[in-house]
């Protein structure tokens, strides 16, 4: 796969996860509270957080969401809407955490738990379940309520925070929240990555293993120009944001252990970009011209920007179709 395709694949993976609803975004921050953070397992691979309140209609974002939203996240979103909750009125912040059951699990072996924050009429919602003679599943003192026939469950941590997902995904999350297992709060690398972006209305972070997988895919054959298996151990975490305020802006920061690693990764990406630009299609060249790759201290920085019209054209291109299908 070429650099151009790999670049758009990395954007696709990021945006597909983050675009849970379409919108243009203001300067508000999307932050999750301590109760929610304590319910995310320590081996979190990716965390996606969206400020639901600042979203308005955006044709570009809606088109992108329709093409890219992964089935797992779409299932969670659908179940949430079918649970009887008025998402538009009740939810302020929506987050999804993909985590590995154990530290040794692969990047493909992940579970997903959703977090919703807002002002929930818990008594009314529970009364609705009881009226339908729905009994909760108990895990210690936690009541997990079925979300229709979807197989998803919802549990209220407090009147402003709830978790939702499958039982297999919620069990480890509740173990963390109840203090039986270590949580996201003890993951220093991920907490550092979150601090770089949680002042934004739409953001995502990835752990070292997820970042390594992403960077190998992004580099493609360029990973063979250096000992990537050695370098990848120095990739600690990554964070990225996407903004539709004026056109489309994508920003990725990869945190490494030292300045040399960040500079080497920057050189590898730039070398791959130059090679692809020399032989790429007009769409690939446009994408590369719109991309800036640099390093600052121990951080690799990648930024992509395009007008709404340019991005709409990229969505319709054969390159984009090849990547997302």
C-alpha positions, 0 to 999 in steps of 0.5 A: 500500500502506498504512503498516500493510501496509508496516510488516508487510512490513518485519518480514516481510522481516526475520524471513523472513531471520533465522528459519532455525530456530525458537526462543526465544533466551537471552542468548548472542551470535551472532558470526562470526569474522574468517575468515568476515567476510573471505569476505563481499564488500564490497558486502554488502547484508544479513547475517543471523546466528543462534546455532543452539545456543540455539534451542528449539521455539517454535510462534510462531517455527515458524509465522512461519518456515513462512510467510515463509522465502524460497525462496533461503534455504530451498534453502540450508538444505535443501542443508546438511541433505542434505550429510550434516552433522548440523546440530543437533550440528555447527553453532553459528552460521549466517549468510547474506550477500546481496551485490551483484556490483558497487557499481552493482548494484541491490537486486534483483541479489544473490547469497547465500552461507551461512556455518556455524561449529561443530566440523566433522569435516572429514576424515570429511566429505571421506572421505564425499565421496570414498567416493561418488567425488565430485570437488571443484571447484577454485578456486585452492587451495580445494576446493568439494564438491557438496552432493548434487544441489542445485547447491550447493557447500561449501568449508571455510575451516578446521575451524570455518568453512565457506561454502556456496552456488552456484558463482557466489556462492562465487567472489566470496566466495573472491576476497575471502577470498584477498585478490583483492577487498575484503571486508566488513572494509573496509566501515566503515558495515556494520562499525559497524552490526554492532557495534550488534547482534552481542552478540545471538543473532539479528540482521541488518544492511543497507547503505545501498542496502538500507536506502533501499529498505526505508525507501521501501517502509515510508514509502509515500506519506509519502515524497512529503511530503519530498524522499526522494531527497535524504534517502535518500542520508543513510541509511547502514545499518540493523540489527535484531533479533528476540526471542521470549523474552517475546512477540515483540519487533522492534527496528530502528535506521537509521543516518543521517548527521546528527541532522536526517535521523534526526528527519525520518525519525521525523516522516515515519513517525509522520505516516504512522502517525497517518494510517493509524490514523485510517482503518485496520482494527482489525489495523492499529491494533493494529500501530501501537499496538504500534509506537514510532518515535523518533530519538536523535542520528543514529539512527532507532529503531523498536520493535514488541512483542506477546504471543505471542497477539497476534502469532499473531492477526496471523499469521492476519489478512487483512492479514498474508496480503496482505503475504506472498502 
